[in-house]
């Protein structure tokens, strides 16, 4: 059953025991950039991981912990950094299944390559960071349009508090002295929140 499923699978499938890797499918050969299955089986499992994992733990020690969890629970899934035959590291989601083959305890490992998923996550974080920076810059500009300080005269005193719902909001205010007997003020309450509303309120403020 394992042979029928694994040999045609797009994910890498490996069988390992205490001696090392005993079998694998063609997807494993391609993923590790090996010449053939014989080369894969000749590699000691310790050579397929960098010395340390991203959390700072040694791969050799953490690998034993993951194997023990799989044997205790029957199956264990986790993320791991593996290493190709040419030395390139790559992220995978590993599923370890504890089985017996010919009366001998073994582990069937399935590696799902996360390289593209991690790259997409990284691009999304970069876009989000850039958007956050731009919104912070826009918010700083919007705050600069607020009165520098509460207006006070011998006849009037003003005070205000401004807190947008989002990084930048659709509301602005202004207070100004028309003459010694008149005080002018306005509050712009633009429908909606965010960039579109803020642009409209900034335009209206310039007009005023």
Secondary structure as UniProt FT lines:
FT   HELIX           2..6
FT   TURN            7..8
FT   STRAND          12..17
FT   TURN            18..19
FT   STRAND          20..24
FT   HELIX           26..32
FT   HELIX           37..42
FT   HELIX           45..48
FT   TURN            54..55
FT   HELIX           59..73
FT   STRAND          75..83
FT   TURN            85..86
FT   STRAND          89..101
FT   TURN            102..103
FT   STRAND          104..113
FT   HELIX           115..144
FT   STRAND          171..179
FT   TURN            180..181
FT   STRAND          182..189
FT   HELIX           195..207
//
